Amino acid sequence: MSYQETLDYLFSRLPMYQRQGGGALKKDLTNIHALLDALGRPEKKLRCIHVGGTNGKGSVCHLMAAALGSDGSQVGVYTSPHYLDFRERIKIGRELVSEQWVIDFVESNRELIEQVQPSFFEITVAMAFQYFADQQVDWAVVEVGLGGRLDSTNVIDPVLSIITNISFDHMQFLGDTLPKIAGEKAGIIKANRPVVIGETHPETLAVFRRKAAEEQAPIRFADQLWSVSFQADEGDHTVYTIEQSGLPFRLKLPVQITGPYQAYNVVTSLTALHELAGLGQFEMNYNLLAVAWAGMSDRTYFLGRWQQLQSEPICLVDSAHNEAGIQAVINRIVNLPVAQMHFVLGFVDDKELERILPLFPVKAEYYWVKADLPRAKKSKIIQTSAGGYGLHGPAFDRVADGWDFALSQAGPKDLVYGGGSIFVVAEILEKYVT
């Protein structure tokens, strides 16, 4: 098979949650264990960091990868979903897995795939572990797909686990309260392995403490150990001042990452690195860290998070797609010095619009779009719902049409923002990223 034929096989033959929704999810870890058994358990050859949570997982994965690679170590990163190229899911540094390796893996394991009948996510997780083992990486940073307890990545025994935060998302699978969601996310906490929680929340604190105690896992809450303040925005860099609670320690760090929530992600990652240093797994060198994070996006192929595409008008995309993430985005946007705001937005079917739409400002122009996947919510449905919250604008069947029309309506001092769904962002990025 060619590379495109291989992708067509993966996308069409294997149930894919990103396209189909809940029907593609597996309710247990049977398939991933069967795949990994047949492959010789490649994940057991890896030194892993496991990253879960509601928001910021991808950012923390890339921050950790840049830091861990600052001494020349080879760091594999597994994330999902992808924006433009399937291979974004599996990379070492900024080098994506090769097309030929993907072809060879699928062809050599096609009989196994047909026998086990895994989901798309299950086979890509197994593929990532095999690739990282083949390449003998020094570290593997692994992002949870959905939840934690029953996620296919939850077969690893990591050196350390990270849970960024808890907010309402995927409630039909994870539960309708924050403690229930936290219980699913806490499933990645492993026996005698430290866990870092990014944000303390009164409703979930007891859940994490209880699970950590059951597993005898040392637990740290990043926001209780450090305070962080924004110092300067320098183009594609943000400079943060970080202080350690109760100690005369102050650190100034430039980070090649911008946008809301990133201060939390920086502190979460810094706490995790200190935990690794305490385990003797990582040498904490702030000079190397500053260099690594100042070039984080360049070192790790980081896309889709508060990414500016052009300047007149300012065009931004961001992958925030749940209540907490979108609220953080709106808080940042409404303080930007722009003449008018234009929002190009689309959502997937399982999003509760009554939680999300009230977060957007009424004084803005809206363009409702539908991403090119079966799971995307029809733009006319969004348009009708949005009208009830005073958000008005035309509906488009294609993301590109909505984006182009928004640009045609925007003045040079305006802001055009694209988001609401990772898949909307991906289709906008196709117009800019080669």
VENNOR-V48352 format. One record per residue. RES is the residue in three letters. PHI is phi in whole degrees, 0 to 359 (none if undefined). PSI is psi as a letter, one per 30 degrees, with the letter a starting at -180 (NA if undefined). OMEGA is omega in whole degrees, 0 to 359 (* if undefined). Layout:
# VENNOR-V48352
((RES/PHI/PSI/OMEGA) (RES/PHI/PSI/OMEGA))
This chain:
# VENNOR-V48352
((MET/none/k/170) (SER/284/l/178) (TYR/297/e/180) (GLN/296/e/177) (GLU/295/e/177) (THR/295/e/177) (LEU/297/e/179) (ASP/300/e/178) (TYR/297/e/180) (LEU/296/e/185) (PHE/288/e/188) (SER/267/e/185) (ARG/269/f/185) (LEU/251/k/179) (PRO/303/k/187) (MET/236/j/184) (TYR/302/e/184) (GLN/302/e/181) (ARG/265/e/191) (GLN/257/f/183) (GLY/91/a/191) (GLY/301/f/180) (GLY/298/f/181) (ALA/268/f/183) (LEU/277/k/174) (LYS/262/k/187) (LYS/267/g/179) (ASP/208/a/184) (LEU/257/g/184) (THR/301/e/185) (ASN/294/e/182) (ILE/294/e/176) (HIS/295/e/179) (ALA/297/e/179) (LEU/298/e/184) (LEU/290/e/175) (ASP/299/e/181) (ALA/293/f/180) (LEU/272/f/179) (GLY/87/g/178) (ARG/54/i/181) (PRO/297/f/182) (GLU/295/f/179) (LYS/286/f/178) (LYS/269/g/188) (LEU/251/k/171) (ARG/261/j/194) (CYS/248/l/164) (ILE/245/k/183) (HIS/252/k/186) (VAL/237/j/177) (GLY/236/a/181) (GLY/126/l/181) (THR/270/e/181) (ASN/238/k/174) (GLY/88/g/182) (LYS/301/e/182) (GLY/296/e/179) (SER/297/e/179) (VAL/295/e/177) (CYS/303/e/183) (HIS/286/e/174) (LEU/297/e/179) (MET/296/e/181) (ALA/296/e/179) (ALA/297/e/181) (ALA/293/e/182) (LEU/294/f/178) (GLY/271/g/185) (SER/294/f/179) (ASP/262/g/180) (GLY/96/g/179) (SER/294/k/175) (GLN/271/k/185) (VAL/239/j/174) (GLY/273/k/179) (VAL/229/k/173) (TYR/247/k/178) (THR/224/l/176) (SER/205/l/351) (PRO/280/a/177) (HIS/256/l/179) (TYR/264/d/188) (LEU/245/f/187) (ASP/218/k/178) (PHE/312/e/187) (ARG/290/f/175) (GLU/301/f/182) (ARG/292/f/188) (ILE/227/j/183) (LYS/210/l/174) (ILE/236/j/190) (GLY/62/b/176) (ARG/256/g/182) (GLU/272/j/179) (LEU/287/l/174) (VAL/307/k/185) (SER/286/l/176) (GLU/301/e/182) (GLN/295/e/179) (TRP/296/e/178) (VAL/297/e/178) (ILE/302/e/184) (ASP/295/e/180) (PHE/296/e/182) (VAL/293/e/181) (GLU/295/e/183) (SER/287/f/181) (ASN/244/g/184) (ARG/296/e/178) (GLU/297/e/178) (LEU/297/e/180) (ILE/298/e/180) (GLU/295/e/181) (GLN/286/e/185) (VAL/280/f/184) (GLN/56/h/181) (PRO/284/l/170) (SER/282/l/176) (PHE/304/e/183) (PHE/295/e/180) (GLU/299/e/182) (ILE/289/e/179) (THR/288/e/175) (VAL/297/e/178) (ALA/298/e/178) (MET/300/e/181) (ALA/298/e/181) (PHE/298/e/179) (GLN/294/e/181) (TYR/296/e/180) (PHE/296/e/178) (ALA/292/e/179) (ASP/300/e/183) (GLN/275/f/177) (GLN/54/h/180) (VAL/294/l/177) (ASP/282/e/180) (TRP/220/l/169) (ALA/231/j/177) (VAL/261/j/192) (VAL/241/k/179) (GLU/269/k/173) (VAL/296/k/178) (GLY/281/d/181) (LEU/214/k/179) (GLY/78/c/181) (GLY/172/e/186) (ARG/304/e/183) (LEU/251/g/178) (ASP/288/k/184) (SER/298/f/178) (THR/286/f/188) (ASN/277/h/173) (VAL/252/f/183) (ILE/271/l/172) (ASP/248/i/189) (PRO/284/l/171) (VAL/293/e/183) (LEU/204/k/175) (SER/248/k/178) (ILE/231/k/172) (ILE/237/j/190) (THR/293/e/183) (ASN/191/l/178) (ILE/229/k/174) (SER/213/l/181) (PHE/284/k/176) (ASP/192/k/179) (HIS/51/h/187) (MET/294/f/180) (GLN/291/f/179) (PHE/253/e/190) (LEU/256/f/181) (GLY/119/l/187) (ASP/255/g/174) (THR/228/l/179) (LEU/298/e/177) (PRO/299/e/178) (LYS/294/e/178) (ILE/297/e/179) (ALA/298/e/178) (GLY/298/e/177) (GLU/290/e/180) (LYS/296/e/181) (ALA/293/f/179) (GLY/297/f/179) (ILE/273/f/177) (ILE/288/k/186) (LYS/247/l/183) (ALA/301/k/174) (ASN/63/g/177) (ARG/250/k/182) (PRO/296/l/177) (VAL/229/k/176) (VAL/250/k/175) (ILE/257/k/185) (GLY/290/e/185) (GLU/231/k/176) (THR/278/k/177) (HIS/227/k/185) (PRO/301/f/181) (GLU/281/f/185) (THR/245/f/183) (LEU/305/e/183) (ALA/294/e/179) (VAL/299/e/182) (PHE/291/e/179) (ARG/297/e/181) (ARG/296/e/180) (LYS/295/e/179) (ALA/298/e/179) (ALA/295/e/178) (GLU/300/e/183) (GLU/268/f/185) (GLN/52/h/182) (ALA/258/k/175) (PRO/303/k/184) (ILE/236/k/178) (ARG/230/k/175) (PHE/253/j/189) (ALA/301/e/184) (ASP/286/f/174) (GLN/271/f/184) (LEU/260/f/185) (TRP/225/l/167) (SER/239/k/184) (VAL/227/k/178) (SER/225/k/177) (PHE/288/k/180) (GLN/249/e/182) (ALA/199/k/173) (ASP/251/j/185) (GLU/241/i/180) (GLY/72/c/180) (ASP/270/g/177) (HIS/243/k/168) (THR/240/k/178) (VAL/258/k/179) (TYR/247/k/169) (THR/255/k/185) (ILE/240/k/180) (GLU/236/k/179) (GLN/268/k/186) (SER/303/k/174) (GLY/77/g/182) (LEU/232/l/180) (PRO/281/i/183) (PHE/236/k/180) (ARG/223/k/185) (LEU/228/k/176) (LYS/252/k/185) (LEU/232/k/169) (PRO/274/k/183) (VAL/232/k/181) (GLN/279/i/181) (ILE/200/k/182) (THR/229/l/175) (GLY/108/l/180) (PRO/296/l/177) (TYR/78/f/188) (GLN/291/f/176) (ALA/300/e/177) (TYR/297/e/182) (ASN/293/e/178) (VAL/296/e/181) (VAL/293/e/177) (THR/300/e/181) (SER/293/e/179) (LEU/297/e/177) (THR/298/e/179) (ALA/297/e/180) (LEU/295/e/177) (HIS/295/e/177) (GLU/296/e/178) (LEU/296/e/178) (ALA/297/e/179) (GLY/295/f/177) (LEU/276/f/183) (GLY/78/g/183) (GLN/264/f/185) (PHE/207/k/177) (GLU/263/j/183) (MET/283/j/179) (ASN/231/j/187) (TYR/293/f/178) (ASN/293/e/177) (LEU/295/e/180) (LEU/297/e/180) (ALA/299/e/179) (VAL/294/e/182) (ALA/296/e/182) (TRP/284/f/175) (ALA/295/f/178) (GLY/244/g/188) (MET/303/e/183) (SER/297/e/180) (ASP/292/e/183) (ARG/280/f/191) (THR/235/g/181) (TYR/57/i/187) (PHE/254/k/185) (LEU/234/l/160) (GLY/82/g/180) (ARG/248/j/181) (TRP/45/h/185) (GLN/261/k/178) (GLN/273/k/185) (LEU/258/f/175) (GLN/200/l/190) (SER/246/f/182) (GLU/225/j/358) (PRO/288/l/174) (ILE/294/k/178) (CYS/243/k/182) (LEU/235/k/168) (VAL/232/k/177) (ASP/208/k/187) (SER/272/g/178) (ALA/305/k/185) (HIS/217/g/175) (ASN/229/l/190) (GLU/304/e/183) (ALA/293/e/181) (GLY/295/e/181) (ILE/292/e/178) (GLN/300/e/178) (ALA/296/e/178) (VAL/297/e/182) (ILE/296/e/179) (ASN/303/e/180) (ARG/282/e/185) (ILE/295/e/186) (VAL/293/f/178) (ASN/261/g/178) (LEU/283/k/181) (PRO/278/i/181) (VAL/238/l/182) (ALA/284/e/182) (GLN/214/k/179) (MET/253/k/177) (HIS/236/k/182) (PHE/247/k/174) (VAL/256/j/192) (LEU/229/k/171) (GLY/215/l/183) (PHE/222/l/175) (VAL/268/l/189) (ASP/299/e/187) (ASP/275/g/178) (LYS/283/k/178) (GLU/273/j/186) (LEU/298/f/180) (GLU/292/f/174) (ARG/272/f/190) (ILE/263/e/186) (LEU/299/e/179) (PRO/296/f/181) (LEU/283/f/186) (PHE/275/k/181) (PRO/288/k/179) (VAL/290/e/182) (LYS/278/i/179) (ALA/198/l/176) (GLU/261/k/184) (TYR/235/k/179) (TYR/222/j/186) (TRP/268/k/187) (VAL/228/l/176) (LYS/236/k/176) (ALA/290/l/185) (ASP/275/i/174) (LEU/203/l/184) (PRO/301/e/185) (ARG/281/f/182) (ALA/287/k/178) (LYS/284/k/181) (LYS/298/k/185) (SER/296/e/179) (LYS/295/e/178) (ILE/293/e/178) (ILE/297/e/181) (GLN/303/e/180) (THR/295/e/179) (SER/297/e/183) (ALA/295/e/180) (GLY/302/e/178) (GLY/292/f/178) (TYR/250/g/178) (GLY/78/g/180) (LEU/254/j/189) (HIS/238/k/177) (GLY/169/l/182) (PRO/286/l/178) (ALA/250/k/182) (PHE/229/k/180) (ASP/279/f/180) (ARG/232/k/179) (VAL/298/e/183) (ALA/301/e/180) (ASP/293/e/179) (GLY/295/e/180) (TRP/294/e/180) (ASP/297/e/180) (PHE/293/e/177) (ALA/300/e/178) (LEU/298/e/181) (SER/291/f/181) (GLN/267/f/187) (ALA/271/k/174) (GLY/273/l/184) (PRO/296/f/181) (LYS/260/g/183) (ASP/270/l/173) (LEU/242/k/171) (VAL/244/j/184) (TYR/244/k/177) (GLY/242/k/180) (GLY/176/a/184) (GLY/93/f/181) (SER/204/k/175) (ILE/303/e/185) (PHE/284/f/171) (VAL/294/e/179) (VAL/302/e/182) (ALA/301/e/182) (GLU/289/e/175) (ILE/290/e/180) (LEU/300/e/180) (GLU/303/f/181) (LYS/281/f/188) (TYR/240/e/188) (VAL/260/k/179) (THR/248/NA/*))
